[in-house]
Amino acid sequence: MKTQQRAIVAEIAAAMISGLEYNSIYDHTARKWIKATARATDIRVDAYDYTRRNHVSGDLPDAVYDYDLGSFLHFAPNGKGVSGYDYGTGASFEAVVSGKTISLYDHADGRWYAFEVGWT
């Protein structure tokens, strides 16, 4: 997964699991808040990353499109998290959601990333 894509993917995962809409996400690796909105229903995702000026939206599970990167994403809830696949990089990912905290494992580089959703 591309570095600039991780935060919005984590925020989408949180919206899918909680059913809530978020308007910001804290990236612990970058040590900064990112202005981005995300909401999800059982069948659709709508998100916007203001930093990238980019929509990520579409029907679940396989038609969620990242307009900036020109690639599709797969999202599938699995209990307290989301399993997914980034068709742009050909790598899978896992997101574990615990309250406002999201741990995202990117199989492309074999690392965990930490995020926290909020309303800033």
N, C-alpha and C positions, 0 to 999 in steps of 0.2 A: 504494500500500500504506500502511496505517496505520503510524505511527511505532512504536507498541507491538508491532506484529506482525513487524517486520524481524528481530529477534534469533532468534525461534523458527524463522522461515523459513530463516535462514542455518544454524542448528543442524541442522534437518532435512536441508538440502542436504548438509551435511558427513556426516551419518549415512548418507545414501543412497549417496554416493560411496565412503566408506571402509568401510562395513559395520560400523562400530563404534558403540557406544552412548556418548553423552556426558551429563554431568550439570551442565554449566555453560557459559556463553558470555560472552566479554568483548566489550562494545560499545565500540569505540574512539571513536565520536562522543559517547556519554554518559559515557565514561571510567569504566565500572563493570562489575563481574561481575554476571551475572544467573543466578540459580538456575533452571535449566530442564533437563529430561531429554528426550532424543530418541533414538529407535531406528527403523530402517527395514529392511524386507526388500524383495525384488523386487516385492512386491504390496501392502505395507501400511506405514503410518506410525503411530507412537504417540509423542506428545510431550506434555509438561506444563510449562507456564510457571508457576512458583511465585509470581512477582511479580504476574502477572495472575490467578492462581488459575484457570487455564484449560487445558482439553484441546484439543489439535489432533491429530486422528486420523482414520483412514479408509483406504479402499482407493485404491491408485494406479491410474491417474494423476489421475482427476478427482473422486474422492469423499473428499478430505481436507477435513475440516470444522473450522473455527475456532469453537468453541462460544461464546466471549465475543462475538465480532463477528457471529456468525450468518451466516457466508459460507463458500463452498467455495474451495479452492485447487487448482490443477493443478500437478503436478510431473512433469517428464520429464528423465531423465538424458541428457546429451549429451557424453559423453567425460569430461572433467575437471570437469564442472560440471552444473548443472541449469537448464533453462529452465522458466519457470512463468507462471502467470496467476492473478491475484487477482480472483475474480468479484465480490467486495464493492466494489472500487473500479474494476473494469473496466480494470486495468492489468497489463501483463506485467512480468516480472522475470527477471534472469539471475544465477546464482550461480556463481562460479568458485572451486573448492576446490583449495588447494595445501597439503597436509599439514594442519596445524591451523588454517590461515588461510582465511577466506572473504571474498571480495569480492562484494558484492551490489549489482547495478545495479537501481535502481527506476525503471522507465519513467514512473511517475506524476509524479515530480519531476525526472527526468533527472540523478540523482546516484548516485555510488558510495558505499557504506558498507562499513567494514571491521570484521570480527569475528574472534575466535579462540576455538575450542572447548577445553574442558579438563575436568579432573576435580578439582574443589575440594571 
